[in-house]
Amino acid sequence: MDDSHLIEKKLASEELFKGRLLHAFRDTVKLPSGATASREYVVHPGAVMIVPLIEEASGEVRIVLERQFRYPVGQVMIEFPAGKLDHGEDTLVCAQRELLEETGYTAHEWARAGVLHPVISYSTEFIDIWFARGLSVGARQLDQDEFLDVFTATPAELLQWCRDGQVTDAKTLIAALWLQNVLSGVWGLNWRQVAKPGVAG
């Protein structure tokens, strides 16, 4: 498919802000019509999200979730564990690290579901989606300035919260879609055994 009639081309770029996490720019672009316009956007290093599955002996599946205050929206949000990539870090390594640090869980098996772009209108951010199962619980390793509650729920409870507006976090809504389709067998995952963090594999 030829997309040339849609593509904008960068002519110039101006740095607006550089912080610990975000890097903002204003670019001048040439539109497909030949006119010019400005585009302001944020460069983000990328992140991961983990959908941790607890498989009960009864066959029931529970999921590990978090409650965390998010300052920009001024609310405590229900979310799946997630975290920012360090420079050059592999997304699976980041997923393992974030799951352990935030929840205390490690996982015996991992499967990459896909990627999402949460705010395509003004950010380069992407979030890799990972599923984890075969969980073992241990001690959390939260950062000094990190405060969150960890709890478990059924997939049905999560879907109800999504429908009722208790869950509005975009990445968690997308994860709920993935979870529903994986558990129903509509979408498959390629599971692989992975050594736990700090254990040679």
C-alpha positions in Angstrom: 0.0 0.0 0.0 1.4 3.4 -1.0 1.2 5.8 2.0 3.1 8.7 0.4 0.0 10.9 0.4 -0.1 10.6 4.2 3.5 11.0 5.3 4.9 14.2 6.8 8.7 14.9 6.4 10.8 16.6 9.1 12.4 19.9 8.0 13.8 21.2 11.3 13.7 20.3 15.0 13.9 22.3 18.2 14.5 20.9 21.7 12.0 22.3 24.2 12.7 20.4 27.4 14.9 17.6 28.7 14.1 16.0 32.0 15.0 12.7 33.7 12.2 10.9 31.9 10.8 13.0 29.1 12.5 14.8 26.2 10.2 17.3 24.3 10.7 18.7 20.8 9.0 21.0 18.3 9.6 20.0 14.7 8.7 21.8 11.5 7.3 19.3 9.0 6.4 19.3 5.3 2.8 18.1 4.8 1.7 15.9 1.9 0.1 19.0 0.4 3.4 20.9 0.4 2.5 23.2 3.2 4.4 23.3 6.5 3.2 22.7 10.1 4.7 22.3 13.6 4.5 19.1 15.6 5.3 19.0 19.3 6.0 15.6 20.8 7.7 13.8 23.7 10.5 11.2 23.2 10.1 8.4 25.7 12.5 5.5 26.2 9.7 2.8 26.1 8.3 0.6 28.8 7.0 -2.9 29.6 3.8 -4.2 31.1 3.3 -7.6 32.7 0.1 -9.6 32.9 1.0 -12.1 35.8 -1.2 -15.2 35.9 -1.7 -17.2 39.1 -3.1 -20.7 38.1 -4.9 -22.2 41.1 -5.1 -26.0 41.6 -8.8 -25.7 41.0 -8.1 -24.4 37.5 -9.2 -20.9 38.3 -6.9 -18.1 37.1 -6.2 -15.0 39.1 -4.2 -12.0 38.0 -1.8 -9.8 39.9 -2.6 -6.1 39.9 -1.5 -2.9 41.6 -3.1 0.2 43.0 -0.9 3.3 42.7 -1.4 7.1 42.9 -0.6 8.8 39.6 0.2 12.4 40.2 -0.7 13.9 36.8 -4.3 12.7 37.1 -4.5 13.0 40.9 -6.0 9.5 41.3 -5.2 6.1 42.7 -5.3 3.8 39.6 -5.7 0.1 39.2 -2.9 -1.2 36.8 -0.9 -4.2 35.8 2.7 -4.0 36.8 4.8 -1.9 34.4 8.0 0.0 34.2 10.3 2.1 32.1 13.1 0.5 30.1 16.7 1.4 31.1 18.9 2.5 28.2 19.7 -0.6 26.0 17.8 -2.9 28.2 16.1 -6.0 26.7 12.3 -5.8 27.2 12.1 -9.3 28.8 14.8 -8.4 31.3 13.0 -5.3 32.1 9.7 -7.2 32.6 11.4 -9.6 34.9 13.0 -6.8 36.9 9.8 -4.8 37.2 7.7 -7.8 38.2 10.1 -8.6 41.0 10.7 -5.1 42.2 7.0 -4.0 42.3 5.2 -7.3 43.3 7.9 -9.7 44.7 6.9 -12.3 42.2 9.2 -14.2 39.8 7.9 -16.3 36.9 9.0 -19.6 35.4 7.4 -19.0 32.0 7.1 -15.8 29.9 5.3 -15.0 26.6 5.4 -11.7 24.6 2.0 -10.7 23.5 2.7 -7.6 21.5 3.3 -3.9 21.6 1.1 -0.9 22.1 1.6 2.8 21.5 -0.5 4.6 24.2 -0.3 8.2 23.0 0.6 8.3 19.3 -0.5 11.9 18.9 2.3 13.4 21.0 4.7 10.7 22.2 7.1 8.1 20.9 6.3 5.8 23.9 5.8 2.1 23.2 4.9 -0.5 25.8 5.8 -4.2 25.3 3.2 -6.5 26.7 4.4 -9.7 28.5 2.5 -12.5 30.1 4.0 -14.4 33.0 3.0 -17.6 34.7 4.4 -20.2 37.1 4.7 -17.5 39.7 6.7 -17.7 43.0 6.2 -15.0 45.5 9.0 -13.3 47.5 10.0 -9.9 48.9 9.3 -6.7 46.9 12.2 -4.4 46.1 10.4 -1.0 45.7 12.3 2.2 45.1 12.5 4.5 48.1 10.0 6.9 46.5 7.7 4.2 45.2 4.4 3.4 47.0 1.9 0.9 45.7 -0.5 -1.9 46.8 -0.4 -5.4 45.2 -3.5 -7.5 45.1 -5.0 -10.3 43.0 -8.4 -10.5 41.2 -10.2 -12.7 38.8 -10.3 -11.8 35.1 -14.0 -11.4 35.4 -13.5 -8.8 38.2 -11.1 -6.9 36.0 -13.4 -6.8 33.0 -16.2 -5.5 35.3 -14.0 -2.7 36.5 -13.1 -1.8 32.9 -16.8 -1.7 32.0 -17.8 0.3 35.0 -15.0 2.9 34.6 -13.0 1.9 37.7 -10.1 1.0 35.4 -9.3 3.8 32.9 -5.5 3.3 32.5 -5.0 2.7 28.7 -2.4 0.0 29.0 -4.5 -2.0 31.5 -7.5 -1.7 29.3 -5.4 -3.1 26.4 -4.1 -5.9 28.6 -7.7 -6.8 29.6 -8.4 -7.3 25.9 -5.4 -9.5 25.5 -6.2 -11.5 28.6 -9.8 -12.1 27.6 -8.7 -13.4 24.2 -5.9 -15.5 25.5 -8.0 -17.2 28.2 -10.8 -17.9 25.7 -8.2 -19.5 23.3 -8.9 -17.0 20.5 -5.4 -15.6 20.7 -2.4 -17.9 21.3 0.9 -17.2 23.1 4.3 -18.7 22.6 5.4 -19.6 26.2 9.0 -20.2 27.0 10.8 -21.1 30.2 13.1 -18.3 31.4 15.6 -18.3 34.2 14.6 -16.1 37.1 16.4 -12.8 37.7 19.9 -13.4 39.1 19.8 -17.2 38.2 22.0 -18.5 35.4 19.9 -20.2 32.7 
